[in-house]
Amino acid sequence: MKDSIRLFVAAVLPEALKQELQEQLQVYDHPSIRPVPSQNLHLTLFFLGNVPVQQLLTIQQAIREVAQRHQPFTLDFECTEPGPKPRHPRLIWARFAAHPAFEALSHDLTQALADEPPKKQKAIPHVTLARFRKDKPVPENLFTITAKEPLQLHVSDIALWQSELASPHPVYSVLETYPLG
């Protein structure tokens, strides 16, 4: 049995939103772009990384307590674009508009779960859709896509996910879901 487990906290995406985002990703057709599999798409809230297995119950309890302190909220989609730095992108992401409820939840999770919470943290609500291959140059003149119709993501619960590193993509699985409020 392994003595550590790789974990993160994220919201699960509805299938219709996953499908819409993957359709947007199709315009970024380039050999250096590696799409994230549909089953791995999620809205990141906090990445724990490798933690000792014996801490799992404590982590689950902390997430449960944080979730109970926050109410459901809805994020508005802004665009799909290269990011996080437009001049030196590492990935293609679907970015949502800043929202105080998202920021508060992300901050609360960070304070509860981080060994040393960062002094300044600007949580950007996003879904990573693809990563750039490290062995190929990043394509130039990548553009930004906005939705034809308004897209929203309603967040009413959060989940603790396990990430198992594998090739060509990690395998993500939800360990437990926690309703907000």
Backbone torsions as a table, in degrees:
resi	resn	phi	psi	omega
1	MET	NA	139.2	179.7
2	LYS	-70.6	148.2	180.0
3	ASP	-96.8	-5.1	175.6
4	SER	-136.3	160.4	-178.0
5	ILE	-139.1	139.4	-178.2
6	ARG	-94.9	121.4	-171.4
7	LEU	-130.9	154.5	168.7
8	PHE	-152.3	161.7	178.6
9	VAL	-111.4	131.7	-177.6
10	ALA	-157.0	163.5	173.6
11	ALA	-94.6	141.1	176.7
12	VAL	-77.2	141.3	178.6
13	LEU	-94.7	143.0	173.3
14	PRO	-68.3	150.6	-177.1
15	GLU	-56.8	-40.1	-178.3
16	ALA	-61.7	-39.5	178.8
17	LEU	-69.8	-41.3	176.9
18	LYS	-56.6	-45.5	-178.2
19	GLN	-63.0	-44.1	179.2
20	GLU	-61.8	-44.8	-178.9
21	LEU	-66.8	-37.6	178.3
22	GLN	-68.9	-32.4	174.9
23	GLU	-64.6	-40.9	177.3
24	GLN	-62.8	-38.6	-177.5
25	LEU	-63.7	-25.9	-177.1
26	GLN	-60.1	-23.7	179.3
27	VAL	-74.1	-14.8	177.7
28	TYR	-94.2	61.9	-177.4
29	ASP	-88.8	103.2	-178.4
30	HIS	-155.2	142.6	-177.9
31	PRO	-62.0	-19.9	-179.0
32	SER	-88.1	-1.4	-178.7
33	ILE	-102.0	125.0	-179.4
34	ARG	-112.2	103.1	-178.1
35	PRO	-64.8	146.9	173.6
36	VAL	-80.4	133.5	178.4
37	PRO	-59.8	145.7	-177.5
38	SER	-51.3	-43.1	-177.1
39	GLN	-67.3	-13.9	179.6
40	ASN	-96.2	-5.0	-177.9
41	LEU	-70.1	135.7	-178.3
42	HIS	-161.1	163.7	174.5
43	LEU	-98.6	107.7	-176.4
44	THR	-67.8	135.8	174.0
45	LEU	-118.0	-41.3	178.2
46	PHE	-161.1	133.6	178.1
47	PHE	-104.4	119.2	179.5
48	LEU	-87.0	-34.7	-175.3
49	GLY	82.7	-156.1	-179.9
50	ASN	-77.5	125.4	178.0
51	VAL	-131.0	152.8	177.1
52	PRO	-61.7	137.7	-179.3
53	VAL	-55.8	-36.2	-177.7
54	GLN	-66.2	-11.0	176.9
55	GLN	-89.8	-4.8	-173.7
56	LEU	-56.3	-48.1	-178.7
57	LEU	-63.0	-38.8	177.9
58	THR	-65.2	-42.1	178.3
59	ILE	-63.8	-45.1	179.7
60	GLN	-60.6	-42.3	179.1
61	GLN	-65.0	-41.0	179.3
62	ALA	-63.0	-43.5	179.0
63	ILE	-64.4	-42.4	178.5
64	ARG	-57.2	-45.7	-179.7
65	GLU	-65.8	-42.0	178.1
66	VAL	-63.0	-46.8	-178.2
67	ALA	-57.9	-38.9	-179.0
68	GLN	-66.3	-23.6	-178.3
69	ARG	-84.9	-6.8	-174.5
70	HIS	-121.4	147.3	-179.7
71	GLN	-97.6	155.1	175.1
72	PRO	-57.6	154.9	-179.8
73	PHE	-151.2	168.1	-179.6
74	THR	-125.7	130.7	178.0
75	LEU	-100.0	141.8	176.5
76	ASP	-100.0	127.2	178.7
77	PHE	-65.9	135.9	175.4
78	GLU	-103.3	-55.5	-176.6
79	CYS	-169.9	165.7	169.1
80	THR	-109.6	130.3	-174.1
81	GLU	-161.4	165.0	171.6
82	PRO	-69.2	145.3	-178.8
83	GLY	-164.6	-172.5	-5.6
84	PRO	-75.0	-20.3	176.5
85	LYS	-103.8	116.8	-176.1
86	PRO	-56.0	-34.6	-178.5
87	ARG	-78.2	-26.6	-179.1
88	HIS	-135.4	67.0	-175.8
89	PRO	-72.4	150.1	175.2
90	ARG	-111.7	-16.2	-174.0
91	LEU	-156.6	174.0	169.9
92	ILE	-114.0	129.1	-176.5
93	TRP	-132.3	154.6	170.3
94	ALA	-96.3	115.9	-175.5
95	ARG	-102.5	137.2	177.7
96	PHE	-108.1	156.7	180.0
97	ALA	-63.8	145.1	176.3
98	ALA	-56.3	143.7	-178.8
99	HIS	-145.1	129.5	-177.2
100	PRO	-60.5	-32.8	179.3
101	ALA	-68.6	-39.1	176.3
102	PHE	-63.2	-47.4	-178.7
103	GLU	-61.1	-41.8	-179.8
104	ALA	-65.9	-42.6	178.9
105	LEU	-64.2	-46.7	179.5
106	SER	-61.3	-43.7	179.5
107	HIS	-63.1	-44.8	-179.3
108	ASP	-62.7	-42.4	177.3
109	LEU	-62.5	-42.1	179.4
110	THR	-61.6	-45.4	-179.9
111	GLN	-63.9	-36.8	-177.1
112	ALA	-78.3	-29.0	-169.3
113	LEU	-114.0	-21.6	-176.3
114	ALA	-78.4	140.4	174.9
115	ASP	-60.7	-47.3	176.2
116	GLU	-132.5	95.0	-178.9
117	PRO	-58.1	137.4	179.3
118	PRO	-64.1	149.1	179.9
119	LYS	-64.6	-48.6	179.8
120	LYS	-119.2	131.0	-179.9
121	GLN	-140.2	122.1	175.6
122	LYS	-111.6	100.7	-179.1
123	ALA	-78.9	124.6	178.2
124	ILE	-108.5	116.1	179.5
125	PRO	-68.3	120.2	-176.5
126	HIS	-156.0	162.5	173.1
127	VAL	-124.2	121.0	176.8
128	THR	-75.5	121.1	-177.6
129	LEU	-99.8	-29.1	-178.6
130	ALA	-160.0	157.9	175.2
131	ARG	-122.6	153.2	176.4
132	PHE	-86.1	137.8	176.7
133	ARG	-64.7	140.7	-179.4
134	LYS	-77.5	-21.6	-176.4
135	ASP	-93.1	4.6	-179.5
136	LYS	-132.5	151.2	179.0
137	PRO	-68.9	147.6	176.7
138	VAL	-71.2	131.5	179.8
139	PRO	-63.9	151.2	179.2
140	GLU	-94.7	164.1	175.0
141	ASN	57.7	40.9	174.1
142	LEU	-76.3	142.6	-174.4
143	PHE	-110.6	173.4	179.7
144	THR	-103.4	139.5	180.0
145	ILE	-114.5	130.2	172.8
146	THR	-110.2	157.5	-177.7
147	ALA	-75.4	143.4	175.7
148	LYS	-68.5	-37.9	177.3
149	GLU	-122.9	153.7	-179.3
150	PRO	-57.4	134.4	176.4
151	LEU	-115.3	138.3	178.1
152	GLN	-134.4	156.3	174.1
153	LEU	-126.0	111.8	177.2
154	HIS	-87.3	124.3	-179.3
155	VAL	-108.7	106.9	179.8
156	SER	-114.5	-9.5	174.1
157	ASP	-153.1	164.7	177.6
158	ILE	-127.2	164.4	-176.5
159	ALA	-137.9	150.9	170.6
160	LEU	-94.0	122.4	-177.3
161	TRP	-111.2	148.0	171.0
162	GLN	-105.4	139.2	177.2
163	SER	-117.9	117.7	176.0
164	GLU	-108.5	117.9	-177.4
165	LEU	-66.6	131.7	-179.3
166	ALA	-153.7	172.2	179.0
167	SER	-116.8	136.8	5.9
168	PRO	-86.7	-8.4	-179.3
169	HIS	-136.2	152.3	173.3
170	PRO	-65.8	158.6	177.1
171	VAL	-106.2	120.8	-179.6
172	TYR	-104.2	141.8	174.5
173	SER	-144.3	143.0	179.0
174	VAL	-82.4	124.8	178.7
175	LEU	-88.8	-38.9	-178.9
176	GLU	-159.5	146.2	179.0
177	THR	-113.6	143.4	-176.8
178	TYR	-128.5	117.1	178.3
179	PRO	-68.9	144.8	176.0
180	LEU	-82.3	146.7	173.7
181	GLY	84.2	NA	NA
